[in-house]
Structure formats: structure tokens, C-alpha cells
Amino acid sequence: MAVLSILKYPDARLHQVAKPVAHVDDAIRRLVRDMAETMYDAPGIGLAATQVDVHLRVIVIDISETKDELRVFINPQIVASSDDRKIYEEGCLSVPGVYDEVERPDRIRVRALDENGKSFELDADGLLAVCLQHEMDHLAGRVFVQHLSRLKQSRIRAKMLKAERTAA
């Protein structure tokens, strides 16, 4: 296993659309393990392959307090979502130190493959629903700050670029 480098906003690679996984094999399972190690090391509760510059439709999530309930979603699709929406404060490993409120459907149903290539459906609400939608945005080439006003996006972009220059 390996800790992978996480792309930082506004890196253009975060806006690439991820391709479907054609076949779940050992290389995909290794990617899942590396992504999980990276997410836990960061630490975070979710990570999309796009964030580690792998443009395949793979997500890992663990919202448990004990960090021992890893969930894997390969080629995830939202097949249903509630009309009622909720506002949650979101953050992102690709936008460190930035948190803001985003409105999303409160409940969703997701269809995906697990790490063995087996299809499943999952009903999610609360934090799990938010996390899934957030990570699926990454697979579509979107970062959560794109849900915010243009002014907030500009300020966040400037803050991230300044932090990058300072670190260099």
C-alpha cells in the first residue's frame, strides 16, 4: 500500500471527468487500498480517484468514528434522490482549510460495484449521502467550491494559490 499525492485546487486535473472502470481486477483493488490509506492518512472521510490523479470512477468512504468501516464505490451512479434538500458544511482534502455550506438532496440511492466487481444498491442519507454526492462531483470534474458564489470561488482560488506559492 502507498500514500498517494492529493491534487490541490485549483489544479486543472481536478476538472477531468473520470472514465468508467471496465473491469474490476487486482490493479483496481490495489488502487482502492492505496486510496484508503491516503484518505486515512490525510485524514479524511472520503476520496475520489480524481483527487489522486487517477481518472477512473472509484470512490472510498469511511464516515465511522473508529475508521474501520471502509466503503468502496466503483462506477457509482445516483439512481434516485429526494426532493427535500439539506445544507451541510463541507470540506475537501483537495481544498485544505476551506469549509462552507452546500445544499444537496438529503437522501439518495446509489448503484455501484464493490471491490470484487459485485453490483449493489445503497440508500444513503445524512453525512453518507453528502459524502457520496461530494465524491461523485469529483468524478464529474467538479469541486465543492463550484457550488458556492463566484466571489467565494475567487477568494478560495486566491487563498489556495497563495498557499501553494508560500509552500514552494
N, C-alpha and C positions, 0 to 999 in steps of 0.2 A: 504494500500500500504506500501511497505517497500523498503528501500535502501539495496541492496544485496552486498556482498563482491565480488570484481572483482579479479579473479586469475591473478597473475603476472608471466610473462615469466621469467625463463624457466620452470615453473610448468608443470609437465608431463601431468596433466589433460587437459591442453590446446591442447594436441595432440590426444585426444579421438575423434573418429568420432561420430557425433550426429545421433541419430535414428529418423526416420520419426515420426511425430505426428499421432497417429492412429485416434484420434477423437478430434475435437476442442470443448472443454467443458469449464465449469467455472474455472477449475484448470488451463487450458491453458490461459484463459483470465486474470486470476489473475497473472500468470507468466508474461504475456505481460505488465500489469500495473506496476508490480514491476521492470521489466527490463527498462521500460520507465522512471520511477522515478530514477532508478540507473543511467541511461545514462544522464539524465538532471542534476543530482546532481554532476556527475563526474568532469566537464561537457564534453560531447562528442556528436558526431553526429550519431553514430551507435553502436549497441551492439548485440552480438550473445549470445544465451543461454549458449553455451560452456564456455564463459568467466565468467559466474556466477555459474559454476559447475553444470549446468543442461544440460544433453547431449541429447537434443531434437532439431529438426530443426526449430528454431524460431529466428527471427531477428526483431529488431526495429531500425528505422532510422528516423532522423529528421534533414535535412540539411538546414532548413529555418533559416533566421536571427532572427525571432521572437520566434522560438522554440515552435510553435503551429501547426505544420503540421506533426504529427506522422504518420509514415507508418509502417505497420506490414506485415511481410512476414513469413508464416508458410509453411514448406516443399518447400522452393523455389528451382527452377531449372532454369538454363540458357538454353533457347531453341534455341537461335541464338546469334551470336556475330559477330561484324565487323572484317574484315581482318586488317583494319587500327588500329594501336596501338598508345597509348599516354603515356607519362611519367608524373606521378603526385607524389608530395611529400605526403607521408602517415605517419600517426602516429597511435597509438593504445592505448586504455585505459589499456591494459594488458602489455604494454611496455612504461610506462610513461617517458616522456622526450626524447624519441628517435623518430627522423623523418628521412626518407630517401626516395629516388626516387624509384618508382616501375613502370614497364611498364606493361600495361594491354590493352585488347581490348577497343577501345574508345566508342563503342556502344554495348548494349546488349538488349535482350528481355528476361524477366523473367516471369515464370509462378509460381503462389503460391496461397495459401489460405489466406484470410483475417481473422481478429479476430472472425468473425462469421462463419468461415468454408466455405465461398463462394470463388470459384475459380476465378482468374483474371490473365490477362497478362498485362505487363507493358514494354514499350520501354523506356530505360534509356540511357543517355549519360552524359558526363562531370562528375561532382562530384558525382551525384547519381549512375552512373554506377560504378565508382571506389569504392564507399562505399558498394554497393551491393556485388561486387566481393570480397572485403576485408572481409566482414562479412561472406560470403559463404565459404571463405577459412577457417574461424574458425570452421564452421560446418563440414568441411572435416578434421579437426585436424591440420590445418596449420596456422602459424602466419606469418604476413607480412615480418618479418626479414628473413624467409626462401627463399624469392625472392632475397636476397642480397648475396654478395660473402661470402665464408666461413670465410675469415678474418673479415669482418664486423660482421658476426654472432657470432664469438668468442669474439670479443670486446664487443658486446652488452650483451652477456651472462655474461661475467665477470663484466660488469658495473651493471647489474641487481642483480647479486649475492652479489656484494659488498654493494649495496644499501639495500638489504634485511638484511645483517649482521649488517649494521650500524643502521637500524631501530629497530633491535631486542634488 
